[in-house]
């Protein structure tokens, strides 16, 4: 199996050394480089072509947010996992909107950081539904009417079924869970997700969730999955 190529970016040499020690021992992880700021990270990404970048958000010179935006705009963009000390922070939200696949806390156990790297390398976000709800709650305190109207205008290009899938993704459901909820096959869900990403010019499911929230699509309480049409429970 091909090893996951990982680039570590943090302005603290001790943190980088600790991460390198923890993650470099995994048989399926190859540390291809270390950078002390976002500018250096951009140079190393071009040289080493990592699959995943573990990115500190707060750094001098070029910070992690700016670096994430630049890296995700590349044609051969690596996946980015934000490394932070806060669950709900405006900079974390901005990084997710810029295309980061998720984030891990600096005090996260090594096994969970490894799991996060493996997940994003496989194309899966590293945000649990609980963390997603926390981020959405934080975003609610900073959301503006202008952002909502812009988000609704973007969402308007989706078809009805695509909109339903976007809402389900926004609620943190996996493809299998979306398929069960909306009575479609998993391949059909994957097709819808791909079309949503293309139509809205987004990078990943996290951005779908944030846009759905901005548009107000998640304001409506989730219906009971067992409910029939109208949400009044199963028919006799």
Secondary structure, DSSP 8 states (H G I E B T S, - for coil): ---EEEEEE-S-HHHHHHHHHHHHTSTTEEEEEEESSHHHHHHHHHHH--SEEEEES--SSS-HHHHHHHHHTSTT--EEEEEES-SS-HHHHHHHHTT--EEEETTS-HHHHHHHHHHHHTT--B--HHHHHHHHHHHHTT--HHHHHHHHHHHTTS-HHHHHHHHHHHTT--HHHHHHHHT--HHHHHHHHHHHHHHHT-SSHHHHHHHHHHTTTTSS----TT--TTSS----
